[in-house]
Amino acid sequence: MLAKLRRATVIAGSVGTLVLTLATGTASAGFGPLPPANPALGPTGTATMHGDSESSDTTPFAGPGSGPVHADFHEMGAACPTILQGADGMPQAMCTKITNRAPTVFLLDPATGNPLASLELTKGSLLGGVYAYLDDHDHMVTADGSQKLLRIGHDHNGPGGSWRLFVDSSTDISDAVAGHCGGGTCDYADSVSPDYQGRVWFATDDAAAGFVDPATGTAHSILLAPGEIVANSISTAPQGMVVATDHALYLLNVDGNGNPRIVWRQAYDRGPYRKPGRLSWGTGATPVFFGPGDGTEYVTITDNAVPDDNLLVYDTATGRRICKIPAVDGTENAPIGSGDSVFVASTYGYPYPQLPPGAGPSVPPSAPITGGMTRIDVDAGGSGCHVVWTNTVPSAAVPRLSLADGKLYTFTRHATIPGGVAEALDNYSYAVLDPATGTLESEQLVGATLAQDTLQMVGVIAPGRIQYQGTTTGFFRITPR
């Protein structure tokens, strides 16, 4: 079961070029605050794929920094998009096995990253189980292909006192899921997130959304709209749960009878087709709460407009659109939201090995990876938005903003044939940027095969300046050298 470990020796220095343009106006010198701490979650920054229930993609922990680093690559035989760490300091990874596409939980050694135990779950849809979280008892919470909400625990009670993973509790949500598509198992819940009252919200591929009541174990759900699909994670804040379908953004809450209700719905420009580097025809973004006050007064996604995706920012309370502003040529990633600032990275042209059902062909069928990142700030009083900077950094992961050291962390991908369509021998680098200016501070080579493809997955920064980054076949563990 132990994965083969390889150490990649990294070399400091930039291997890419940066083109920076500054907008008029004064950029904010600082970022934050962090969103409020959700009492049903584990530690802020490491309990969800995007760091917190608001999906801000910020962290209170310092990253490995822009100096030389060690990059330990762990081959797992599985793509590992979700690596989390609980209050007990034990990292947990939710991976999808290459052989049978089954979601599998791995418990990792915090000192080395080596796997200590694993638990295979029931296969569902392509993204089934990926959008999991750690609760306030360090359980991994997810919904698998059996249409059950699972809380997965870990302890030392395996054979000979070894580590083990086990299902600590299971709640059947099949009626709430399948009830919106004529019965049977025609749909899957792919994303879960707790609200501030302890309810566990979920959304399904076919746009049913609801929650499990912790007091009764009963699942309640509604259909958002016929014919819409959900292809990204959900987010929760004190104001409710937000979810983006391939047509619209929704804020949901609970009505007086204890059922989910739609507070507001905002349709967006889904474009005439799916762009290359996208997994669905519609937004590629998990909705993100952010703001300069309590960290939740705004919510943002990107659309799928042509030629460029727009950043859309809404007032959380009312759904009023604050701005619509061109951001990048196309993105599958969630933005980073912090204070007045939003950071968006292009994924246009990024090749994915598999697409969800119903994704449809892209136009054009393939394209070179264009790269580029943009910072957009909300104007004072929520009166509009403006671009602060753009660059040409070819981000190959969802970036993460550290509020502890003031740096942007990501990974980059560079073609062996400049300007060509992505190749099997493209190289991958650990990269650090200055969020105030977009300047690339350092870029260090860590891999040069498809096994190390970071595939636009999210990295997590853990205490001790440790960064975990998933790839198509495993993950990197990055530490200062």
C-alpha positions in Angstrom: 0.0 0.0 0.0 2.9 2.4 0.6 3.4 4.7 -2.3 6.8 4.9 -4.0 8.4 8.1 -3.0 10.7 10.2 -5.3 12.5 13.3 -4.4 12.7 16.0 -7.0 15.7 18.3 -6.7 14.6 21.8 -7.5 16.6 24.7 -8.8 15.7 28.3 -7.8 15.1 30.8 -10.6 12.5 31.8 -13.1 11.9 29.7 -16.2 9.1 31.8 -17.5 8.5 35.3 -18.7 6.2 37.8 -17.1 4.3 40.7 -18.7 2.8 43.0 -16.2 0.3 45.8 -16.8 -0.9 48.0 -14.0 -4.3 49.7 -14.0 -5.0 53.3 -12.9 -6.1 53.6 -9.3 -4.6 52.7 -6.0 -4.2 49.0 -5.1 -5.0 47.9 -1.6 -1.8 47.3 0.4 -3.3 44.5 2.5 -5.7 41.6 2.2 -8.2 39.9 4.4 -10.0 39.4 6.7 -10.4 35.7 6.7 -14.0 34.6 6.5 -15.6 33.8 9.9 -14.7 30.4 11.3 -17.5 27.9 10.6 -18.1 26.0 13.9 -18.9 22.8 12.1 -15.5 22.7 10.3 -12.0 21.8 11.2 -9.2 24.3 11.1 -9.6 27.4 8.9 -7.3 27.0 5.8 -7.1 23.2 5.8 -10.6 21.9 6.3 -12.0 22.2 2.8 -10.7 22.1 -0.8 -10.8 25.9 -1.0 -9.6 26.4 2.6 -12.9 27.3 4.4 -16.6 26.9 3.9 -16.7 30.2 2.1 -14.2 28.9 -0.5 -12.0 32.0 -0.2 -8.8 30.1 -1.2 -6.9 32.1 1.4 -5.0 30.6 4.3 -3.9 31.9 7.7 -0.7 29.9 7.4 2.7 30.9 5.8 3.7 28.9 2.8 7.1 27.4 2.0 8.2 30.8 0.6 10.1 31.9 -2.5 13.4 30.4 -1.4 14.7 26.9 -2.4 12.3 24.1 -1.6 12.2 20.3 -1.4 9.5 18.7 -3.6 8.7 15.2 -2.5 6.5 13.5 -5.0 4.3 10.6 -3.8 3.0 8.3 -6.5 -0.4 7.0 -5.4 -1.9 5.5 -8.5 -4.7 8.0 -8.2 -5.4 11.7 -8.9 -5.5 13.6 -5.6 -7.4 16.9 -5.9 -8.4 17.2 -2.2 -5.8 17.1 0.6 -6.9 18.4 4.0 -5.5 18.5 7.5 -7.5 18.4 10.8 -6.9 19.8 14.2 -5.0 16.6 15.1 -2.4 17.4 12.5 -3.1 14.3 10.4 -3.3 15.0 6.6 -6.1 13.2 4.7 -6.3 13.0 1.0 -9.4 12.2 -1.2 -8.1 10.7 -4.4 -9.7 9.1 -7.5 -8.0 5.8 -8.5 -6.8 5.6 -12.0 -7.8 1.9 -12.4 -11.4 2.0 -11.4 -12.2 5.7 -10.8 -13.2 4.9 -7.2 -12.9 7.7 -4.6 -10.4 6.6 -2.0 -9.4 8.3 1.3 -5.8 8.1 2.4 -4.5 9.0 5.8 -1.0 10.4 5.6 2.0 10.6 7.9 2.4 14.3 8.8 6.2 14.0 8.9 6.7 12.4 5.5 3.4 12.4 3.5 3.6 8.6 3.3 0.2 6.8 3.4 -0.7 5.2 6.7 -4.1 3.8 5.8 -6.7 3.9 2.9 -10.4 3.3 2.5 -12.1 2.9 -0.9 -15.6 4.3 -1.3 -18.4 3.5 -3.8 -17.9 5.0 -7.2 -20.3 7.7 -8.4 -19.9 10.3 -11.1 -16.5 11.7 -12.2 -16.3 14.3 -9.4 -18.0 12.1 -6.8 -16.5 12.4 -3.3 -13.9 15.0 -4.4 -15.6 18.0 -2.7 -15.3 16.7 0.8 -14.5 18.5 4.1 -13.2 17.8 7.6 -15.6 18.5 10.4 -14.8 19.7 13.9 -14.0 16.1 15.0 -11.5 15.6 12.2 -13.9 13.3 10.3 -13.8 13.5 6.5 -17.4 14.2 5.4 -18.4 13.3 1.8 -21.2 11.8 -0.3 -20.3 8.7 -2.3 -21.9 6.7 -5.1 -24.1 4.8 -2.7 -26.0 8.0 -2.1 -24.9 8.1 1.5 -23.5 11.0 3.5 -20.4 9.5 5.2 -18.3 10.7 8.1 -15.0 8.9 8.0 -12.9 8.6 11.1 -9.4 7.3 11.8 -7.6 5.8 14.8 -4.9 3.4 15.9 -7.1 0.4 16.4 -6.1 -1.5 13.2 -4.2 -4.8 13.3 -1.2 -4.6 15.7 -2.2 -1.0 16.6 -1.8 0.3 13.0 -3.7 3.3 11.7 -7.1 2.6 10.1 -9.8 4.6 8.3 -13.5 3.6 8.9 -17.0 4.9 8.3 -18.1 6.3 11.6 -21.6 7.3 10.5 -23.7 7.0 7.4 -26.9 8.8 6.4 -29.0 7.7 3.4 -29.8 10.7 1.2 -31.0 8.7 -1.9 -34.6 9.8 -1.6 -33.6 13.5 -1.5 -31.3 13.0 -4.5 -33.2 10.6 -6.8 -36.6 12.1 -6.0 -36.0 14.9 -8.5 -35.3 12.7 -11.5 -38.1 10.1 -11.4 -36.6 7.7 -8.9 -33.7 5.2 -9.0 -30.1 6.3 -8.9 -30.0 8.6 -11.9 -28.2 11.4 -10.0 -25.3 11.9 -7.6 -24.5 14.3 -4.8 -20.9 15.5 -5.5 -20.4 18.5 -3.2 -21.0 18.9 0.5 -20.5 21.8 3.0 -21.8 22.5 6.5 -23.7 25.7 7.4 -23.3 27.5 10.6 -26.1 25.6 12.3 -24.5 22.2 11.5 -26.7 21.3 8.6 -24.8 19.5 5.8 -25.7 21.0 2.5 -25.2 19.2 -0.8 -25.7 19.7 -4.5 -26.1 17.1 -7.2 -25.0 16.8 -10.8 -28.6 17.4 -12.0 -29.1 20.6 -9.9 -30.9 19.3 -6.9 -29.8 21.0 -3.7 -30.6 20.5 -0.1 -29.3 19.5 3.3 -29.2 16.9 6.0 -30.7 18.0 9.3 -28.2 17.0 12.1 -31.0 16.7 14.7 -33.1 14.2 12.7 -30.8 12.8 10.1 -33.5 13.7 7.5 -32.5 15.0 4.1 -34.5 17.8 2.5 -34.0 19.0 -1.1 -35.4 21.0 -4.0 -34.7 21.1 -7.7 -33.1 24.4 -8.7 -34.2 24.3 -12.3 -34.9 21.6 -14.9 -32.1 20.9 -17.3 -29.4 22.7 -15.4 -26.3 20.9 -14.1 -23.8 21.5 -11.3 -20.1 20.9 -12.1 -18.4 22.7 -9.2 -18.4 22.8 -5.4 -20.9 24.7 -3.2 -19.9 27.2 -0.5 -21.6 28.2 2.8 -21.5 31.4 4.9 -23.7 32.8 7.7 -26.1 34.1 4.9 -26.7 30.6 3.4 -25.4 28.3 0.7 -24.4 29.4 -2.8 -24.2 27.1 -5.8 -23.6 27.8 -9.4 -25.2 25.7 -12.2 -24.3 25.9 -15.8 -26.9 28.7 -16.2 -27.2 30.7 -12.9 -25.9 31.5 -9.4 -28.2 30.7 -6.5 -28.2 31.6 -2.8 -30.2 29.2 -0.7 -31.4 29.2 2.9 -34.0 27.5 5.1 -37.7 28.4 5.2 -39.9 28.5 8.2 -40.9 24.8 7.6 -37.4 23.6 7.7 -37.0 23.2 3.9 -34.5 24.6 1.5 -35.5 27.8 -0.3 -34.0 29.9 -3.0 -33.3 33.4 -1.7 -32.2 34.8 -5.0 -31.1 33.6 -8.5 -28.9 35.4 -11.0 -28.5 34.1 -14.5 -25.2 34.7 -16.2 -23.8 34.6 -19.8 -23.0 30.9 -20.3 -21.6 31.6 -23.8 -22.4 29.8 -27.1 -20.2 26.7 -26.4 -17.7 25.1 -24.0 -14.2 26.6 -24.3 -11.1 24.3 -24.3 -9.7 24.1 -20.8 -13.2 23.8 -19.3 -15.0 20.7 -17.8 -18.5 22.0 -18.5 -20.5 24.5 -20.7 -21.0 27.2 -18.1 -19.0 28.7 -15.3 -15.9 26.8 -14.2 -15.9 28.5 -10.8 -16.9 27.4 -7.3 -18.7 30.4 -5.8 -16.5 32.5 -3.5 -17.6 34.6 -0.5 -15.3 37.5 0.3 -15.3 41.2 1.5 -13.4 43.8 3.5 -15.9 43.7 6.4 -16.7 40.3 7.7 -15.4 38.4 4.7 -18.8 37.4 3.3 -20.6 40.5 2.0 -19.8 39.7 -1.6 -20.0 36.5 -3.6 -18.2 36.0 -7.0 -18.0 33.6 -9.9 -16.8 33.9 -13.5 -19.1 33.4 -16.5 -18.4 31.8 -19.9 -18.7 34.8 -22.2 -16.9 35.1 -25.5 -14.2 36.2 -26.1 -13.3 36.6 -22.4 -14.8 35.3 -19.2 -16.2 38.1 -17.0 -15.7 38.3 -13.3 -19.2 38.7 -11.7 -19.5 40.1 -8.2 -22.8 40.2 -6.3 -24.1 41.6 -3.0 -24.6 38.5 -0.9 -27.7 39.8 0.9 -29.7 40.9 -2.1 -28.1 39.3 -5.2 -27.6 42.8 -6.8 -24.8 42.6 -9.3 -22.0 44.9 -8.3 -19.8 44.5 -11.5 -19.3 42.5 -14.6 -15.7 42.9 -15.9 -13.6 40.9 -18.4 -11.0 38.9 -16.5 -9.3 36.1 -18.5 -9.9 34.2 -21.7 -11.4 31.2 -19.9 -11.1 29.5 -16.6 -12.2 26.3 -14.8 -10.9 27.5 -11.5 -12.5 29.2 -8.5 -11.2 32.8 -7.9 -9.4 33.8 -4.7 -11.4 36.3 -2.8 -9.9 38.4 0.0 -10.8 41.9 1.3 -11.7 44.0 -1.8 -9.6 41.8 -4.1 -10.3 38.9 -6.4 -7.6 36.9 -8.3 -8.5 34.9 -11.4 -6.2 32.4 -13.3 -6.8 31.3 -16.9 -7.1 27.6 -17.7 -7.8 28.2 -21.4 -6.5 25.3 -23.5 -5.6 23.1 -20.5 -6.1 19.4 -21.4 -8.1 17.2 -19.1 -7.8 13.4 -19.4 -11.6 13.0 -18.9 -14.7 15.1 -19.0 -18.0 14.7 -17.1 -20.9 13.3 -19.0 -22.7 15.9 -21.1 -19.8 18.3 -21.3 -20.1 18.4 -25.1 -17.4 19.3 -27.6 -15.3 22.5 -27.0 -14.8 25.2 -29.6 -12.1 24.9 -30.9 -11.5 21.2 -30.1 -8.1 22.1 -28.6 -5.9 25.1 -28.1 -2.5 26.1 -26.7 -2.5 26.9 -23.0 -2.5 30.7 -22.9 -1.9 31.3 -19.2 -2.3 34.5 -17.4 -3.7 35.8 -14.1 -5.7 38.9 -13.2 -6.3 40.8 -10.0 -9.6 42.8 -9.9 -10.6 45.0 -6.9 -14.1 46.0 -5.9 -14.4 49.8 -5.7 -15.2 51.5 -2.4 -18.8 51.0 -1.2 -19.4 48.2 -3.8 -19.9 50.8 -6.6 -18.0 48.8 -9.3 -14.8 47.0 -10.0 -11.5 47.7 -11.7 -8.5 45.7 -13.0 -5.3 46.2 -10.8 -2.9 44.0 -12.7 -2.6 41.2 -15.3 0.3 38.9 -16.0 1.2 36.0 -18.3 2.1 33.4 -15.6 0.8 30.0 -16.8 -0.8 28.8 -13.6 -1.5 25.0 -13.6 -3.2 24.9 -10.2 -5.8 26.9 -8.3 -3.6 29.5 -6.6 -3.7 30.0 -2.8 -3.2 33.4 -1.0 -1.4 33.3 2.3 -2.5 36.1 4.7 0.4 35.1 7.0 3.3 35.9 4.6 1.5 37.9 1.9 2.4 35.6 -1.0 0.4 33.9 -3.8 1.3 30.2 -4.3 0.6 28.2 -7.4 2.2 25.8 -9.8 3.1 26.5 -13.5 3.2 24.5 -16.7 5.6 25.3 -19.5 5.5 23.7 -23.0 8.5 22.0 -24.4 7.4 23.4 -27.8 6.7 27.1 -27.1 3.3 28.1 -28.4 2.2 24.6 -29.2 -0.6 22.4 -27.9 0.2 20.9 -24.5 2.6 18.0 -24.8 3.3 14.9 -22.6 6.8 16.3 -21.7 5.7 19.7 -20.5 7.4 20.7 -17.2 5.8 21.8 -13.9 7.2 24.3 -11.4 6.4 25.5 -7.9 5.7 29.3 -8.2 5.4 32.2 -5.8 4.0 35.6 -6.8 3.6 39.0 -5.2 -0.2 39.6 -4.9 0.2 43.4 -4.8 1.8 43.6 -8.3 1.4 40.1 -9.9 5.2 39.8 -10.1 6.6 36.3 -10.3 9.0 36.1 -7.3 10.3 32.6 -8.0 9.7 29.5 -10.1 11.3 26.1 -9.3 11.1 23.1 -11.5 9.6 20.0 -9.7 8.5 17.6 -12.5 8.5 17.0 -16.3 6.1 14.1 -16.9 2.3 13.7 -17.0 2.5 11.9 -13.7 3.4 15.3 -12.1 0.6 17.2 -14.0 -1.0 19.4 -11.4 -4.2 19.5 -13.5 -5.5 22.8 -12.2 -6.1 21.1 -8.7 -6.0 23.1 -5.5 -3.0 23.1 -3.2 -3.3 23.3 0.6 -0.9 25.1 2.9 -0.6 23.4 6.3 1.1 24.6 9.5 4.9 24.4 9.5 5.2 25.9 6.0 4.2 22.7 4.3 2.3 22.7 1.0 0.5 19.7 -0.5 -0.4 19.8 -4.2 -2.3 17.1 -6.0 -1.4 15.7 -9.4 -2.9 13.2 -11.9 -1.1 10.3 -10.1 -0.4 11.5 -6.6 0.8 14.6 -4.9 3.8 16.8 -4.1 4.8 17.7 -0.5 6.7 21.0 -0.7 8.8 22.2 2.2 11.6 24.9 2.6 15.1 23.6 1.9 
